[in-house]
Amino acid sequence: MQQWFSVSLGDALLAQAKLSMLEQHLSDCYEQAKKPSTMSALYRHESTGVHCYVSVFLTVPFQQWAKLDNAVACDKINTDNMSYLAGYNVLPNMDF
């Protein structure tokens, strides 16, 4: 089981600008690290009741480069409705 980090971007209506900035930051980190297959970032819109929010998930090597302050370690991620954000695109071959 691969460990991941999660980052909540908050309310989906307000998160698009944060998501775009984070995508650019993560893409820059991925380039600087010479594009390793161990660096993957995904995101998902999640809902609880009437509220929808955006969560980002990144691998440990990605977090080590990106150094996101609000990242929280998590052991397993649910891959339902996940979308590619940056780094190596693991979605076609996900094995969790």
N, C-alpha and C positions, 0 to 999 in steps of 0.2 A: 504494500500500500504506500503510495507516494504522499508525502506531506505537502500541504498547500497553505497559503495565507489568504485570508479574506479581508476585503475592505468594503465598508458600506459607504455608498455615495449619497445616501439619503433619498428623499422624495424624487420619484422618477420625473416629475414635471420640472424639477429644478436641477436635476443631475446631469443633463446633457452637456452643459459647458464644462463641468468637472470631468466627465467621461472623455471628452475631446482633449482636454489638457493632459489627462492621465495617459491617454493613448499616445500622444506625442512624446511624453516623458519616457514611457515604456519602450516605444520604438527606438528612441535615441539610445537608451540603455542596451537594448538588444544589438544594435549596430556596433556600439562601443565594445561589447563583449564578443564580437566576431560571430554572431548569430548561432549560438549553440542550441542543439535540440532539447536541452534541459530547461530552457527559458520559455514558458508559455503563460499567457494571460487570457482569461476568458471572463465573460460577464453574463449576467442574467437579470431580467426584470422579475421581481418577486412581489407577491402581494400577501397582505394580512388584512382580511376584511375588505374595507373600501380603499385602503391605502396601498399604493404601489411604490416600490423603491428599487434601486439598482445596487447590485452587489458585484464586486470584481473579485476574481480568484486568480492568484498567481503562484507559480512554483517557488520553492525555497531559493534556487539560484537567482530567480528574477527579483525576489524581495531583497536578496543580498546586494544586488546592484542598485535597485530602485530606492531602497531605504525609506519606504513609506512609513510615516509616523503612526498612522492609524491601522496598520495591518495586524491582524490577529491570526495566530496559528490555528489550523484545523487539520485533522487527520484524513478526512474523507470528504469529497464533495459530491453532491448530487448532480449528475450531468444532464438532467432533464432541462430542455429549453435553453441550453447554454449557447452563447455566441462567441466567436473569435474576437479578441481585442488587439493583441500584439504578440510579437515573438513567434516562436515555432507553433504552427497550427496543429494541435494535437486532436482536434475534433474528428477527423476522419478515422483515426486509429485509437480512440480512447479505450484504455483498459484499466479500469479502476476497481 
